[in-house]
């Protein structure tokens, strides 16, 4: 999943922020619990206010991730 997310992160530049949560370490598990993530891979999309917008579960194609980000950015621009 990381190569897909890394590519999308480069393409979206400063438009969105990305944070990886590594569930193999304690701080990552704590953050995952805080966000309600119980398995992986998961991509949690949050609004600029930090509210959950959508959760993408499992491996998602780059096109799906980009479409979801475009929808979120359009929503945020309103």
TORKOL-4160 file (C-alpha; in steps of 0.2 Angstrom, whole numbers, padded with zeros to 4 digits, m for minus):
78
<pt num="1" X="0000" Y="0000" Z="0000"/>
<pt num="2" X="0014" Y="0012" Z="0004"/>
<pt num="3" X="0020" Y="0014" Z="m0015"/>
<pt num="4" X="0002" Y="0019" Z="m0019"/>
<pt num="5" X="0000" Y="0031" Z="m0005"/>
<pt num="6" X="0018" Y="0038" Z="m0008"/>
<pt num="7" X="0014" Y="0042" Z="m0026"/>
<pt num="8" X="m0003" Y="0050" Z="m0022"/>
<pt num="9" X="0006" Y="0060" Z="m0009"/>
<pt num="10" X="0018" Y="0067" Z="m0021"/>
<pt num="11" X="0004" Y="0071" Z="m0034"/>
<pt num="12" X="m0006" Y="0080" Z="m0021"/>
<pt num="13" X="0008" Y="0090" Z="m0014"/>
<pt num="14" X="0003" Y="0102" Z="0000"/>
<pt num="15" X="m0016" Y="0100" Z="m0004"/>
<pt num="16" X="m0018" Y="0086" Z="0009"/>
<pt num="17" X="m0008" Y="0079" Z="0024"/>
<pt num="18" X="m0003" Y="0061" Z="0026"/>
<pt num="19" X="0001" Y="0052" Z="0042"/>
<pt num="20" X="0007" Y="0034" Z="0043"/>
<pt num="21" X="0002" Y="0024" Z="0058"/>
<pt num="22" X="0013" Y="0009" Z="0061"/>
<pt num="23" X="0003" Y="m0004" Z="0071"/>
<pt num="24" X="0019" Y="m0013" Z="0075"/>
<pt num="25" X="0024" Y="m0001" Z="0088"/>
<pt num="26" X="0016" Y="0005" Z="0104"/>
<pt num="27" X="0013" Y="0023" Z="0098"/>
<pt num="28" X="0006" Y="0017" Z="0082"/>
<pt num="29" X="m0006" Y="0005" Z="0091"/>
<pt num="30" X="m0012" Y="0019" Z="0102"/>
<pt num="31" X="m0015" Y="0031" Z="0087"/>
<pt num="32" X="m0024" Y="0017" Z="0078"/>
<pt num="33" X="m0035" Y="0014" Z="0094"/>
<pt num="34" X="m0038" Y="0033" Z="0095"/>
<pt num="35" X="m0044" Y="0033" Z="0077"/>
<pt num="36" X="m0054" Y="0017" Z="0078"/>
<pt num="37" X="m0043" Y="0007" Z="0067"/>
<pt num="38" X="m0043" Y="m0012" Z="0071"/>
<pt num="39" X="m0034" Y="m0019" Z="0056"/>
<pt num="40" X="m0024" Y="m0014" Z="0041"/>
<pt num="41" X="m0022" Y="m0008" Z="0028"/>
<pt num="42" X="m0034" Y="0006" Z="0031"/>
<pt num="43" X="m0034" Y="0023" Z="0025"/>
<pt num="44" X="m0044" Y="0035" Z="0035"/>
<pt num="45" X="m0048" Y="0052" Z="0027"/>
<pt num="46" X="m0052" Y="0066" Z="0039"/>
<pt num="47" X="m0059" Y="0083" Z="0035"/>
<pt num="48" X="m0048" Y="0099" Z="0039"/>
<pt num="49" X="m0057" Y="0099" Z="0056"/>
<pt num="50" X="m0051" Y="0082" Z="0060"/>
<pt num="51" X="m0068" Y="0073" Z="0057"/>
<pt num="52" X="m0069" Y="0057" Z="0049"/>
<pt num="53" X="m0074" Y="0058" Z="0031"/>
<pt num="54" X="m0072" Y="0040" Z="0024"/>
<pt num="55" X="m0062" Y="0025" Z="0028"/>
<pt num="56" X="m0055" Y="0014" Z="0014"/>
<pt num="57" X="m0052" Y="m0003" Z="0020"/>
<pt num="58" X="m0039" Y="m0015" Z="0012"/>
<pt num="59" X="m0028" Y="m0012" Z="m0003"/>
<pt num="60" X="m0036" Y="0002" Z="m0014"/>
<pt num="61" X="m0031" Y="0006" Z="m0032"/>
<pt num="62" X="m0022" Y="0023" Z="m0034"/>
<pt num="63" X="m0037" Y="0029" Z="m0044"/>
<pt num="64" X="m0049" Y="0026" Z="m0030"/>
<pt num="65" X="m0038" Y="0035" Z="m0017"/>
<pt num="66" X="m0036" Y="0050" Z="m0029"/>
<pt num="67" X="m0055" Y="0050" Z="m0033"/>
<pt num="68" X="m0059" Y="0050" Z="m0014"/>
<pt num="69" X="m0046" Y="0064" Z="m0011"/>
<pt num="70" X="m0053" Y="0074" Z="m0025"/>
<pt num="71" X="m0071" Y="0073" Z="m0018"/>
<pt num="72" X="m0065" Y="0077" Z="m0001"/>
<pt num="73" X="m0055" Y="0093" Z="m0007"/>
<pt num="74" X="m0070" Y="0098" Z="m0017"/>
<pt num="75" X="m0081" Y="0097" Z="m0001"/>
<pt num="76" X="m0069" Y="0106" Z="0009"/>
<pt num="77" X="m0068" Y="0120" Z="m0004"/>
<pt num="78" X="m0087" Y="0124" Z="m0002"/>
